[in-house]
């Protein structure tokens, strides 16, 4: 399978932008930002699969619309693209955020849960909607939530039985 010439530039790309939800209709795409050459970079949240009893995560991301299978090593803070077996390290906030998302993703979904990205920490987690703050999430991460919102609040289980406001989340 022949890859596009853009992949040759992959290690050189400096990706910059504030994470924002992609407009794709598949419900899985999370837009990480644009490369310095204007190439859109997105993470497929539905592709994230932890490898049992390791620090590795299989995933797929797109660069300029081309889908790239990869494996992140959360301990070494890098990822390998396939079939080339090329190792990459974060060179920007966007690729650093990509690894944070991958390495904090829940291990297994229960089928009733939805993945959401806490995209702009710090984020207060409350005992009840608009209630007392019981903990704070200080890093970008993926969380699993279940059920729909109640007046804009989702139950999370991050700090016990608790709630997070929808304005703090981006969904897969």
PyMOL commands that set and color helices and strands:
alter all, ss='L'
color gray80, all
select helices_A, chain A and resi 5-12+93-104+166-168
alter helices_A, ss='H'
color red, helices_A
select strands_A, chain A and resi 15-16+20-21+29-35+40-50+56-63+66-73+78-81+86-89+113-118+123-126+133-137+141-146+153-155+163-165+169-171
alter strands_A, ss='S'
color yellow, strands_A
deselect
rebuild
show_as cartoon
